[in-house]
Amino acid sequence: MNTPLNTILNWFQTGDFPTEAQFTASWSSFRHKDDAIPADQISGLSTLFQQTASIGAFNTHLTDSNAHTGYLAKLDATNLTATNVDEWRNKLGVGQLSQNVASVDDADHVGNVYTKNQSNDLFMANADFVNDDGKILAEKIESGFVRKLQGDFKALINTSEAAPDATFTRFVTLKPDGTPGIKNLSDIAGTDTLQNIVDRGNSTTKSIVFNPAQGRAGELNFNAVTQSYHFGNMNSAHTGELNSSYGYNALSKVSSGSENTAYGSYTGANLSTGKENTFFGTYAGENATTGNYNTMVGAESGNSTTTGYKNSFFGTFAGFHNTAGACNTIMGYAAGNNSVLNDKNTLIGAYAGTGISGYNNVMIGVGSGLNNGNISNKLIIHNNHTHYNYSNTSEGNYTTPQHGQLNRALITGDFVDRWVRFNAGYFQVGNPGDNNNDITINPATGITSAVQYTPQTNRDYIQRGWVFQNYYNMTQVDSMISRVYKPKGSIANYDALIALTNQQVGDVWNLLDTGDNYVWVEDTDGNNTPGWDRLSGWVPQGLFDVLEQNSIASISSPFYIESTNNGGINSGLISVNGNNAEFTVINNGDVISLTLGDSGIRIYDDFLRRGLVAGQDYSQNIQDLDYTQKIYVDSNFIKQNFDQIEVNPDGGNIHKTPGSSNALDLNLNLSDDEGFVFAADSANSQSFFTISPSSFGINVKDKISNHTSSVYFDKDRGMTAIDDYLDPQGLDYIQKIYADYTYLKMVGTENSQYYNSEFQFDKGSGSGGGYGGIKLMTSTTDDHLDFPSYSTQIFMNVEEGINLRKSEAGGDVHSNLTVTTYGMNLYIQSNPSNANRYEFSANGIYTAYYIPPTTDAHFVQKKYVDDKKPYKSYTCLLATTGSPTPSPSFNVNENGIGNILWTRTGVGEFTGRLNGAFPADKFVCFSQLSLDNGGSGSMKTIIAGRTDNNNIFVKIKNANDGTPYEPNGKFGFLEIRVYN
């Protein structure tokens, strides 16, 4: 599917970070050069074809001999006029024949050469005067000439000039006058040159050899069968075609390999069947055998390559130790020199990739990747500035080779895991020529920009300044939150309230003795005196503004709280007017009213206004424990008669006398003290329904066999009961005791011991606000759990995994146990910093500080072991690779000293260099030879020691005479100790 170009351009604007899917969509929208374009997808192609001739017409035109005869000459020139012929002759310059043009006789002209017939008539055929051996027949020679020649030779023999000579330094020749004579070879040695021989039309099918004493080393030849040239000793029995070599032992073993070019002594010396290789420089590709398509330019470049193929090495010693690696590109002096490479490495720069192995690496810059070991799929770009003391004759040394390695080079990356890292103090992008729009990434300060941007989409990164302009910061939010009431609970009385400490602005406490609520404020008298303020009067509208702005509550209709004192009679109003419902509580003297919408429930403490009233019929769905309505009773029960009812208007009493021993004695009482009381008495039971003006509540009470149950409505506690009801139905109101036994408590408090506990489900709030999860907390303070003095917490969330934390006052972490989800690591720490944190991971146990062990049972750290060891050590297995000049290939097993640079300095002699690493009074070394000595007279010995503070040496000698010996392959062991 093609993605529109403007969409792709929008993904790759400055500052964007395209995703993998966006990269895929972008590249999939273009055609690859290797993909053929279907004809039906080329715009206008069919129209162009319609304007061209058909293949049939085109083929007919090709075979039409009369096509274009008006302006093209026919092959037989039959359409040329006399004028055309003259014009052709003039144009070709053949109007008058040149003197060097041969012509023969015709009817009108006399030529200047004989025809074949004329020549046959004038001369004798070769077969007529020579025999089968090519010698002239005697009968064809005139007798006079023979007699004269015989006489001349007889005369010559009788002269002193023809005296016998055993040195064979003279020969018979004809003099200028035609008579025979004797001539010395020395007379013609300086005059008859190779050039003279060639000028006389001579050639040879044999090789020309210079300095024959050296065998074929100076041989110059062209093989007519294989079309191969060589100057040197190319294998003369080769069968491969089109090979070219120049130099001693160049292509000396080539067999069926073809199209190889070798320039320089020992170039491609061991190549046999490899083809299309190019070697330039002494010893370049010396050990290549069967590899194809290699290009090695530079002395000893690719010297150890055997079967490797499709490699390109440029520079002296480039890729010297590569053997079977393929598709490597190496450019630079000694680049990849000590590297046994695998495939697909690209190394550019002097010493780049020296001392590495692995595959698919790209290393650019002097010393990039130097001695980085076995790495693969890595990118390293760096020029190591610590390369010193190099000259025309010296390699020099790197004081800090690690600068060019993977963990410290300027630019590094991984082609498989697809990451790129800049090891830099900062990374900066901006417009060319100025810094006005620079964006800087600094590991210490993060991402900064020279200008402030306004984000356009949700994917844009935002800046601190823009956030401060458009969002509240924590100080502002805390300031607004501080003006919100925070209920803390109930306390006995005002004296207990003012004895509290550590209160915060907005803390609200309820007094049990008066029912009053008090809030702690910053200013009680206009002089910034903090204290407790009794909640009364109108609630400031600003409170609801804060609530709405912070999404704590939404106020969509008027809300009033009013309290006055009128002549000692309390008067109050609470009103909430919703869109479809109304909730009103009025306390005015002895009147209480509760309304829940037009169709809801009303409760009046005025008996004449009917008590508990509903706006609709609930009788259809009534359950056993529901309060019933009159419509239900009228429909399902028979009314009592009132003939035994007594009314006492003075006492506000209505009394019905029971009609039988089992009937109820009913009383309705209205009084100033008790309010409205309905009582039903019998021998075994007593029930009450009370609306009390003193407590402003409704009480329903039943007593059976001395068991009293009561349900009442209280202005402070709402609906409450004496008995517990632990089997509620779906629509029933439930009690606190049922909720405590049945549901998980979110917050619990044990005031007597000042223990608080809290269980929270947190959905999280994104970046900077936590990642959500489950939190269990206990604390040892009477303050709210957000500000514990000491607390123990367990967190479970996506970011931290499982976290057990103990905190001190102020929220500082005192100890911490964490099992992470993103690395499956275990962390343990015992104070707020990470300085003493333990980490348990796949890499083992780690801590940022050192703890000396005190008993034998303690685990110890590396520092303890290093401190106990009185020296730093370096151990390696000794070996060489390559021939005829082997190079050191030492396999390091332990390295506590540093990276020693080993080089071959002579036959069987190797030097290791590391600045300041070998002090005279602290250096000890041990060496051992593992060569097969091969019997009597061939014993070998190894000598290792220190040259100065910077250099050490290893020498192999013949034990019998002390002469140097060149080892090949593995030959020993070396240990160096530098004491503390």
FIGUVEX-873574 format. One record per residue (C-alpha): residue in one letter; z, y, x. Coordinates in steps of 0.001 Angstrom, whole numbers, padded with zeros to 6 digits, always signed. Each point is the difference from the previous one (the first is absolute). Example, Ala and Ser with C-alpha at 12.3 -4.5 7.8 and 13.67 -1.06 7.14 Angstrom:
A+007800-004500+012300;S-000660+003440+001370;
# end
This chain:
M+000000+000000+000000;N-001013+003399+001426;T+002601+002772+000231;P-001279+003589-000541;L-000271+001985+003221;N+002218+002837-001246;T+002745-002562-000733;I-000268-001405+003538;L+000087+003505+001511;N+003136+000770-002012;W+001720-003079+001513;F-000705+001181+003555;Q+001141+003633-000156;T+002242+001430+002689;G+003514-001415-000298;D-001030-002971-002167;F+000916-003588+000896;P-002680-002208-001609;T+001148-003426-001156;E-001603-003321+000933;A-001586-000163-003460;Q-001486+003493+000460;F-001443-000970+003415;T-001502-003134-001577;A-001476+001978-002904;S-001413+002613+002400;W-001773-002413+002378;S-001187-002156-002910;S-001850+003031-001370;F-002381+000094+003009;R-002601-002460+001292;H+000516-001780+003308;K-002881+000082+002506;D-000099-003815-000057;D-000480-000101-003793;A-003604-000012-001266;I-000763+002598-002690;P-001603-001598-003076;A-003383+001509-000828;D+001042+000708-003597;Q+002819+002253+001290;I-002293+002337+002000;S-000818+003032-002089;G-003760+000594-000431;L-001050-003081+001956;S-001865-001592-002915;T-001903+003275-000567;L-001024+000077+003672;F-001227-003587-000231;Q-002128+000895-003001;Q-001716+002650+002119;T-000958-002525+002725;A-002840-002551+000136;S+000581-003602-000992;I+000191-002687+002691;G-003331-001413-001200;A-001756+003323+000321;F+001614+000569+003390;N-001125-003420+001341;T-003539+000576-001287;H-000043+003348+001765;L+001104-001622+003251;T-002967-002393+000007;D-002593+002538-001152;S-002195+000654+003080;N-001538+003046-001639;A+003300+001730-000740;H+000167+003473+001577;T-003401-000386+001712;G-000536+003672-000631;Y+002528+001004+002669;L+000933-003263+001850;A-002200-002006+002409;K-000715-003601-000917;L+000757-002791+002474;D-003690-000638+000601;A-000744+003777+000195;T-002818-000417-002514;N+001014+003156-001854;L-000203+002213+003143;T-002913+002439+000237;A-001640+001063+003279;T+002018+003183-000207;N+003164-002061-000438;V-000829-002072+003086;D-000572+003094+002162;E+003245+001508-001246;W+001908-003213+000883;R-001634-000110+003445;N+000891+003653+000681;K+003552-000490-001246;L+000471-003087+002196;G-001633+001662+003027;V-002715-002607+000395;G-003013+002230-000442;Q-000878-000528+003723;L+001284-003203+001628;S+002529+000499+002760;Q-000734-001351+003476;N+002731-002553-000306;V-001472-001442-003147;A-002022-003157+000581;S-003414-000325-001658;V-002706-002656-000035;D-003753+000159-000249;D-001608+000427-003418;A-003504+000885-001213;D+000473+003725+000628;H+002528+000156+002840;V+000829-001612+003325;G+003669-000964+000268;N+002280+000180+003000;V+001305-003612-000137;Y-001604-003462-000224;T+000120-002085-003088;K+001253-003600+000257;N-003505-001359+000096;Q-001004+002446+002689;S+003060-000983+002054;N-000726-003709-000351;D-003501+000600+001275;L+001192+001903+003047;F+003035-002103+001075;M+000795-003646+000601;A+002561-001635-002266;N+003301-001047+001620;A-000549-003609-001007;D-003252+000013+001896;F+001458+000549+003486;V+003588-001400+000005;N+001245-003554-000390;D+002776-001312-002271;D+002638+001127+002531;G-001294+003579-000100;K-001534-000166+003493;I-003449+001400+000828;L-002680-002647+000369;A-001417-000163+003530;E-003552-000169-001277;K+000431+003389-001628;I+000842+001735+003342;E-002804+001147+002266;S-000050-001991+003213;G-000297+003093+002168;F+003264+001430-001303;V+001806-003264+000563;R-001288-000281+003556;K+001051+003559+000725;L+003504-000542-001439;Q+000426-003175+002040;G-001086+001807+003133;D+002428+002854-000612;F+002960-002371-000372;K-000970-001954+003118;A-000130+003218+001953;L+003447+000993-001375;I+001577-003299+000943;N-001179+000330+003620;T+001770+003394+000387;S+003596+000676+001113;E+000593+001725-003335;A+000027-003433-001688;A+002404-001619+002494;P+002341-002524-001631;D+003220+001514-001459;A+002888-002091-001337;T+001660+002971-001812;F-002615+000135-002760;T+000095+003782+000065;R-003865+000491+000136;F-002834-000762-002351;V-003846-000018-000060;T-001707+002767-001897;L-003388+001755-000154;K-000446+003179+001938;P-001675+003047-001548;D-003283-001017+001666;G+000130-003362-001746;T+000926-002070+003051;P+003169-002130+000044;G+003066+001122+001899;I+003762-000615+000488;K+002645+002283-001495;N+003808+000026+000426;L+002204-000119-003082;S+002133+002775+001451;D-003028+002280-000097;I-000045-000061-003803;A+003811-000325-000798;G+000557+003716-000450;T-003240+000825-001673;D-000597-002729-002612;T+002711+001061-002527;L+000766-001457-003410;Q-001662+003053-001448;N-003137-000815+002052;I+000089-003535-001281;V+000311+001210-003606;D-002702+002592+000553;R-002342-002778+001035;G+000471-001458-003519;N+002469-002708+001020;S+002800-001254-002331;T+002360-003000-000190;T+001443-002330-002621;K+002997-000725+002196;S+003266+001867+000437;I+000337+002767+002553;V+003224-000575+001962;F+001714+002671+002057;N+002220-001186+002825;P-000632-003738-000512;A+003102-000855+002001;Q+002024+000940-003107;G-001800-002510-002150;R-001249+001280-003361;A+002380+002998-000025;G-002911+002371+000764;E-002625-001716-002141;L-002431+002059-002105;N-002020-001857-002581;F-001600-000042-003428;N-000032-003235-001991;A-003303-000143-001829;V+001251-002744-002335;T+003234+001673-001215;Q-001224+003579+000549;S+003221+000621+001958;Y+000481+002326+003002;H+002680-000216+002641;F+000985+001532+003328;G+002665-002369+001224;N+000809-003629-000568;M-000533-000456-003760;N-000045-003690-000861;S-003590-000959+000821;A+000130-002913-002476;H+000844+002172-002977;T-001904-000494-003266;G+001163+003063-001906;E-002588+002715-000399;L-000071+003712+000775;N+003050+000077+002292;S+000376+002707+002651;S+002493+000057+002858;Y+000674+002099+003065;G+002715-000916+002470;Y+001569-002857+001871;N+001019-002859-002367;A-001180+002016-003009;L-000902-002564-002725;S+000283-002670+002681;K+000810-002713-002599;V-002108+001091-002951;S-001719-002950-001655;S-001347+000332-003533;G+001513+003448-000551;S-002655+002602-000687;E-000518+003764-000082;N+002980+000664+002292;T+000138+002983+002352;A+002340-000052+003013;Y+000166+002798+002585;G+002484-000348+002833;S+001361-002785+002158;Y+001748-002786-001933;T-001005+001542-003339;G-000236-002827-002526;A+000435-002414+002893;N+001161-002920-002191;L-002134+000701-003061;S-001841-003115-001125;T-001200-000034-003608;G+001138+003452-001108;K-002765+002305-001126;E-000759+003709-000392;N+002890+001068+002246;T-000083+003164+002113;F+002124+000216+003178;F+000068+003051+002335;G+002411+000278+002911;T+001328-002343+002651;Y+001834-002990-001523;A-000740+001268-003542;G+000084-002999-002357;E+000337-002293+002986;N+001580-002899-001925;A-002024+000262-003214;T-001506-003383-000883;T-001248-000454-003557;G+000814+003343-001636;N-002825+001991-001561;Y-000728+003699-000555;N+002586+001349+002471;T-000447+003371+001719;M+002188+000558+003073;V-000526+003112+002083;G+002244+000753+002983;A+001268-001851+003032;E+001995-003087-001086;S-000270+000958-003672;G+000476-003095-002163;N+000438-002013+003190;S+002084-002796-001619;T-002036-000267-003196;T-001212-003589-000438;T-001088-000841-003553;G+000630+003432-001532;Y-002961+001512-001789;K-001206+003322-001466;N+002333+001982+002257;S-000781+003455+001413;F+001955+001005+003132;F-000635+003304+001814;G+001952+001008+003110;T+001276-001496+003211;F+002449-002873-000740;A-000535+000534-003754;G+000972-003190-001866;F+000528-001787+003314;H+002270-002744-001380;N-001766-000568-003306;T-001078-003643-000259;A-001072-001219-003445;G+000467+003194-002013;A-002993+001128-002069;C-001278+003228-001550;N+002205+002166+002244;T-001034+003512+001042;I+001739+001328+003145;M-000844+003285+001695;G+001868+001565+002916;Y+001274-000744+003465;A+002239-003120-000081;A+000048+000139-003791;G+001234-003381-001266;N+000332-001043+003643;N+003055-002270-000213;S-000714-001020-003585;V-000832-003511-001195;L-001669+001218-003166;N-000877-001720-003221;D-002743+001484-002184;K-001052+003383-001394;N+001981+002352+002227;T-001235+003527+000758;L+001561+001575+003131;I-001161+003434+001190;G+001548+001843+002952;A+001178-000742+003528;Y+002604-002809-000097;A-000265-000106-003821;G+001312-003318-001325;T+000899-001269+003465;G+002560-002789-000293;I-000494-000814-003693;S-001188-003055-001870;G-000860-000422-003664;Y-002931+000931-002184;N-001502+002750-002155;N+001727+002858+001853;V-001345+003528+000564;M+001509+001894+002959;I-001333+003383+001066;G+001261+002110+002919;V+001149-000366+003598;G+002762-002627+000132;S-000064-000569-003761;G+001671-003327-000830;L+000828-000588+003682;N+002066-003233+000351;N+000608-000115-003763;G-000096-003817-000011;N-001349-002193-002777;I-000966+002279-002881;S-002766-000222-002595;N-001628+002211-002638;K+001541+003121+001550;L-001259+003544+000561;I+001289+001980+003003;I-001350+003464+000920;H+001749+001689+002912;N-000648+001462+003470;N+003021-000886+002145;H+000852+003075+002060;T+002472-001901+002229;H-002749-001485+002231;Y+000689+001349+003515;N-000873-000604+003666;Y-003527-001251-000673;S-002772+000867+002417;N-003431-001113+001173;T+001619-003015+001669;S+003243-000459-001969;E+000665-001239-003536;G+003056+002213-000404;N+002782-000895-002416;Y+001281+000733-003482;T+003577+001293+000029;T+000303-000567-003748;P-002628-002513-001163;Q+001815-000260-003334;H-001483+003361-001021;G-003299-001745-000673;Q+001462-002982-001847;L+000100-000709-003720;N+003442+001418-000724;R-000510+003295+001886;A-003727+000835+000164;L-001139+003165-001776;I-002014-001845-002685;T+000594-003648-000922;G-000964-002198-002918;D-000620-003471-001381;F-003344-001101-001440;V+001464-002865-002073;D+003159+001601-001379;R-002050+003219-000281;W+002390+002594+001386;V-000427+002919+002379;R+002856+001699+001856;F+000120+003288+001911;N+002733-000051+002659;A+000086+003775+000159;G+002446+002882-000233;Y-002025+001212-002950;F-003341-000547-001768;Q-001899+003062-001169;V-003154+000651-002046;G-001551+003357-000843;N-003102+002144-000020;P-001874+000388+003322;G+000756+003219+001860;D+003316+000969-001586;N+003334-001339-001148;N+000167+001784-003331;N-000198-003198-002072;D+001549-002530+002385;I+001810-002998-001445;T+002440-001571+002477;I+001688-003411-000086;N+003062-000046+002247;P+002305-003067+000260;A+003006+002330+000157;T-000910+002496-002746;G-002423-001967-002207;I-003167+001544-001491;T-000341+003784+000099;S-002829+002370-000827;A-000867+003541+001012;V-000640+000920-003650;Q+001433-001064-003343;Y-002293-001896-002352;T+000165-000383-003776;P-000486-003681-000955;Q-002940-000681-002283;T+000572-003667-000912;N+002900-002439-000140;R-001281-001574+003231;D+000404+003189+002036;Y+002864+000353+002473;I+002315+002876-000811;Q+001888+002375+002280;R+003616+001103-000006;G-000882+003586-000891;W-002004-001083-003036;V+002819-002301-001106;F+002539+002834+000264;Q-002300+002220-002058;N-000474-002543-002777;Y+003135-002196-000007;Y+003750+000492+000125;N+001654-001051+003236;M+003204-002027+000106;T+002175+003112+000302;Q-001588+001494-003101;V+000262-003267-001913;D+003624-000444+001061;S+000696+003559-001121;M-001473-000691-003432;I+001657-003398-000287;S+003323+001623+000867;R-000218+002003-003247;V-000277-003178-002095;Y+003184-001455-001465;K+001061-003326+001479;P+002515-001865-002244;K+002657-001615+002183;G+002190-001655-002650;S+003344+000661-001730;I+003317+001142+001447;A+003463+000282-001547;N+000469+003774-000215;Y-000689+003355+001596;D+002697-000461+002646;A-001662-003185+001169;L-003349+001822-000036;I+001014+002834+002323;A+001582-002519+002378;L-003407-001543+000736;T-001697+000584+003385;N-003520-000276+001384;Q-001512+001173-003298;Q-003613+001144-000079;V-001683+002740-002017;G-000975-001450-003387;D+002728-002692-000136;V+001228-000334-003614;W+003284-001674-001021;N+001339-000761-003478;L+003716+000640-000671;L+001519-002845-001986;D+002818+002058-001460;T-002102+002816-001498;G-003528-001380+000040;D-001172+003110+001877;N-002725-000226+002627;Y+000168+001966+003288;V-002706+000613+002602;W+000462+001015+003646;V-001879+003248+000763;E-000490+002151+003096;D+001139+003252-001615;T+002599+000314-002733;D+000835+003706+000230;G-003006+001782+001465;N+001565-000036+003473;N-001390-003381+001076;T+003251-001773-000745;P-000792-003654-000775;G+001928-001816-002692;W+000017-001944-003265;D-001746+001627-002959;R+000622-001204-003550;L-003268-000882-001674;S-000319+002184-003135;G-002251+002622-001509;W-003759-000068+000189;V-001567-002237+002613;P-002266+002171+002188;Q-003686-000345-000759;G-000545-000195+003776;L+001550-003471-000004;F-002775-001327-002177;D-002594+001809+002122;V+001325-001901+003027;L+000047-003267-001927;E-003564+000461-001177;Q-001301+001084+003437;N+001475-003095+001628;S-001046-002400-002803;I+003653-000834-000605;A-000310+000811-003691;S-002532+001471-002363;I+001234+002585-002491;S-002572+000326-002771;S+002125+001621-002739;P+003096+002262-000314;F+003272-001395+001348;Y+003271+001811-000707;I+003585-000517+001066;E+002471+002536-001404;S+003790+000123-000022;T+002262+002735-001319;N+003642+000388-000989;N+000463+001699-003354;G+003609+000602-000878;G+001104-003193+001720;I-002556-002113-001869;N-002534-001699+002279;S-003625+000586-000930;G-002975-001668+001739;L-003675-000783-000324;I-002304-002496+001724;S-003584+000030-001182;V-003078-001835+001283;N-003136+000585-002041;G-002722-002491+000986;N-003553-000232-001232;N+000742-002622-002652;A+003771-000306+000054;E+003086+002137-000033;F+003408-000668+001481;T+002774+002381-001050;V+003771-000094+000479;I+002038+002794-001584;N+003732+000351+000459;N+001158+002891-002127;G+003559-000319-001151;D+000118-003221-001958;V-003739-000625-000334;I-001953-002427+002259;S-003703-000638-000558;L-002332-002439+001851;T-003672-000102-000957;L-002733-002255+001435;G-003256+001206-001564;D-000911+000289-003642;S-000128-003755-000465;G+002866-000857+002341;I+003745-000137-000406;R+002417+002825-000817;I+003769-000110+000364;Y+002130+002580-001772;D+003782+000254+000167;D-000020+001700-003408;F+000480-002694-002630;L-001741+002062-002644;R-003115-000087+002223;R-000080-003808-000078;G+001183-001020+003535;L-002530-002220+001791;V-003461+000684-001446;A-003477-001408+000856;G-003390+001495-000720;Q-001658-003346-000846;D+000727-003477-001406;Y+001127-002495+002651;S+001097-002673-002487;Q-003099-002163+000436;N+000896-000944+003616;I+003777+000044-000201;Q+002051-002466+002097;D+003541-001271-000450;L+001623+002459+002399;D-002012+003061-001113;Y+001547+002850-001961;T-001500-000112-003503;Q-001418+002669-002295;K+000835+000569-003704;I-003480-001170-001034;Y+000694-003407+001559;V+003445-000295-001650;D-001297+001080-003414;S-002719-002608+000222;N+002192-002873+001117;F+003576+000554-001348;I+001810+000611-003353;K+001852+003316-000262;Q+003811+000001-000530;N+001367+001755-003100;F+002140+003042+000484;D+002478-000479-002824;Q+002856-000381+002457;I-000858+003005+002151;E+002660+002674+000472;V-000923+003470+001213;N+002593+002328+001528;P-001692+003355+000528;D+003082+001564+001578;G+000241-002584+002743;G-003706-000493+000345;N+000471-003694-000951;I-002010-002431-002124;H+001640-003383-000535;K-001322-003113-001770;T+002597-002512-001047;P-001025-003642+000437;G-000770-001787-003268;S+001287-003358+001222;S+002114-001459+002773;N-003074-000590+002130;A-001641+003403-000612;L-000001+002781+002540;D+002163+003039-000165;L-002423+002818+000798;N+000939+003505+001142;L-002079+003073+000818;N+001971+002782+001701;L-001033+003517+000951;S+002492+001939+002142;D+000084+002718+002615;D+001547-002358+002536;E-001991-003186-000461;G-003156+001408-001508;F-001829-002549-002150;V+001618-003464-000176;F-001161-003011-001962;A+002475-002893+000000;A-000180-003471-001513;D+003197-002054-000107;S+000789-003555-000992;A+002619-002520+000920;N-001827-001091+003133;S-002253+002853+000965;Q-000191+003700+000423;S-003175+002037+000646;F-000541+003667+000687;F-002951+002351+000194;T+001102+003326+001444;I-001731+003292+000747;S+002547+002020+001986;P-000272+003787+000520;S+002453-000146+002928;S-001953-002433+002118;F-003354+000922-001471;G-000863-003665-000371;I-000683-002754-002508;N+002260-003081+000107;V-000574-003368-001675;K+003013-002312+000250;D+000722-003499-001266;K+003237-001949+000285;I+000117-003704-000874;S+003062-002146+000776;N+001358+002610+002397;H-003328+000158+001833;T-001341+003507+000092;S-003647+000837+000634;S-001295+003502-000005;V-003352+001750+000406;Y+000062+003753+000240;F-002181+002951+000896;D+001635+002327+002503;K-001289+003399+001051;D+000681-000802+003679;R-000878-003693+000193;G-002520-000445-002817;M+000209-003280-001940;T+002745-002295+001339;A+002029-003001-001141;I+003265-001816+000672;D-001513-003494-000105;D-002854-001258+002127;Y-003240-001177-001573;L-001642-002282+002520;D-002817-001410-002156;P-002153+003021-000966;Q-003384-000386-001669;G-003203+001758+000899;L+000580+003240-001987;D+003769+000166+000457;Y+001757+002606+002105;I+001645-001700+002981;Q+003340+000716+001672;K+000702+000768+003619;I+001866-003286+000457;Y-003091-001935-001132;A-002223+002000+002361;D+002433-000553+002892;Y+000046-003764-000556;T-003704-000364-000732;Y-001975+002502+002100;L-000144+000892+003680;K+002115+003107+000640;M-001820+002694+001944;V+003104+001896+001163;G+003583-001158+000108;T+003191+001784+001068;E+003496-001256+000869;N+001937+003277+000041;S+003311-001492+001058;Q-001439-001290+003295;Y-002760+002637+000319;Y-002700-002639+000161;N-003411+000789-001441;S-002924-002369-000402;E-003572+000687-000912;F-003060-002155-000700;Q-003295+001866-000151;F-003616-000836-000769;D-002099+002682+001692;K-003702+000342-000726;G-000349+002249+003061;S-001536+003411+000395;G-002681-000464+002617;S-000206+001613+003426;G+003238+001575+001142;G+001964-001182-003022;G+000522-003692+000567;Y-002047-003049-000821;G+001959-001293-002967;G+001709-003339-000402;I+003496-001247-000731;K+003199+001587+001337;L+003568-001364-000235;M+002757+002336+001237;T+003788+000010+000182;S+002028+002958+001268;T+003628+000927+000706;T+000287+003432-001569;D+000608+001511-003397;D-002991+002278+000450;H-003406-000744-001486;L-001835-002788+001792;D-002674+002362+001331;F+002615+001426+002404;P+002146-002956+001174;S+002588+000227+002741;Y-000571-003619+000931;S-002517-002258-001692;T-001679-003359+000365;Q-003561-000236-001289;I-002637-002700-000392;F-003602+001135-000412;M-003024-002087-000884;N-003309+001859+000030;V-003563-000160+001278;E+000584+002237+003017;E+003296-001350+001394;G+000005-003577-001307;I+003681-000968-000222;N+002426+002567+001423;L+003806-000341+000202;R+001498+003362+000899;K+003505+001373+000502;S+000261+003788-000169;E+002550+002609+001020;A+000855+003342-001572;G-003027+002214-000461;G-002385-002941-000328;D-000371-000767+003734;V-000813-003649+000607;H+002862-001684+001834;S-001480-003474+000173;N-003207-001533-001161;L-001549-003459-000432;T-003708+000050-000913;V-002569-002754-000623;T-003377+001732-000160;T-003014-001075-002036;Y-002699+001475+002278;G+000869-001779+003230;M+002468-002702-001124;N+002494+001579+002390;L+003804+000039-000173;Y+001809+003176+001083;I+003762+000412+000539;Q+001602+003306+000961;S+003551+001365-000078;N-000329+003793+000111;P-002381+002683-001333;S-002329-000022+003022;N-002352-002758+001098;A+001505-000021+003488;N+001941-003216-000623;R-002340-001717-002422;Y-000718-003726+000327;E-003490-001194-000967;F-000832-003650-000722;S-003758-000610-000225;A-002727-002425+001038;N+000365+001424+003515;G+003675-000967+000191;I+003170+002132+000094;Y-000124+003625+001093;T+002493+002857+000236;A-000498+003523+001290;Y+003122+000000+002178;Y+001571-002271+002558;I+003140-002109-000738;P+001524-001807+002976;P+001155-003511-000986;T+003750-000686+000208;T+000113-003773-000550;D-002142-002986+000926;A-000944-000467-003662;H-001689+003412-000303;F-003758+000343+000004;V-001187+002214+002855;Q-002742+002594+000295;K-002772+000286+002581;K+001796+002856+001771;Y+003033-002235+000590;V-002220-002643+001608;D-001881+002604+002046;D+003271+001568+001175;K+001296-003402+001080;K-003225-000736+001922;P+000206+001841+003361;Y-003749+000369+000425;K-003331+000589-001740;S-002525-002769+000504;Y-003766-000519-000054;T-001448-003532-000026;C-003628-001116-000136;L-002269-002995+000583;L-002532+000692+002783;A-003687-000714-000609;T-003467+001347+000762;T-003311-000025-001846;G-003587+000566+001066;S-002021-000873+003085;P-001015+000459+002743;T+002455+002932-000077;P+002889-001023-002242;S+002198+002557-001734;P+003736-000300-000747;S+000793-001250-003499;F+003806-000150+000012;N+001665-001199-003228;V+003245+002023-000454;N+002865-001976-001580;E+002836+002540+000297;N-000255+003711+000710;G+003087+002154+000365;I-001493+002213+002703;G-003264+001401-001365;N-003743-000660+000016;I-001020-000863+003572;L-003698+000608+000802;W-001310-002953+002080;T-003147+000221+002134;R-001661-002232+002604;T+000068+001665+003434;G-001428-002780+002147;V-000520-003741+000346;G+003031-001617-001669;E+001819+003355-000044;F+001148+001896-003130;T+001875+003297-000397;G+002161+001076-002941;R+000692+003715-000602;L+002613+001739-002149;N+001370+003356+001168;G+003643-000076+001093;A+000589-003518-001323;F+000934-001782+003259;P+002899+001759+001794;A+000745-001459+003415;D+003691-000761-000446;K-000298-001541-003491;F-003216-002042+000151;V-000098-003822+000204;C-002964-002285-000715;F-000545-003767-000230;S-003405-001711+000204;Q-001131-003602-000197;L-003383-001607+000565;S-001374-002570-002432;L-003316-000763+001774;D-001130-003557+000688;N+000101+000124+003811;G-002466-002835+000354;G+001577-001950+002865;S+000604+000452+003710;G-001241+003164+001636;S-000559+001874-003267;M+003537+001136-000805;K+000211+003454-001597;T+002827+002534-000049;I+000825+003041-002160;I+001580+003231+001230;A+001245+002698-002392;G+001869+003182+000760;R+000333+003742-000262;T-002250+002521+001763;D+001805+003164-001151;N+001704+001381-003101;N-003309-000052-001863;N-001779-003172+001186;I+000580-003753+000420;F-002302-002713+001344;V-000827-003700-000414;K-001902-001825+002796;I-001315-003595+000169;K-000635-001489+003446;N-000868-003293+001668;A+003293-001286+001388;N-001538-001537+003121;D-001698+003095+001409;G+001130+002909-002201;T-003529+000898-001081;P-000427+001474-003505;Y-000785-002421-002812;E-001783+000952-003240;P+001647-001746-003000;N-001968-000741-003129;G+001722-000505-003380;K+003757-000479-000345;F+001801-000084+003323;G+003689+000970-000281;F+003000+001853-001439;L+001594+003388+000816;E+003382+001480-000986;I+001079+003564+000865;R+003557+001248-000393;V+001072+003648+000243;Y+003797+000226+000014;N+001869+002712-001889;
# end
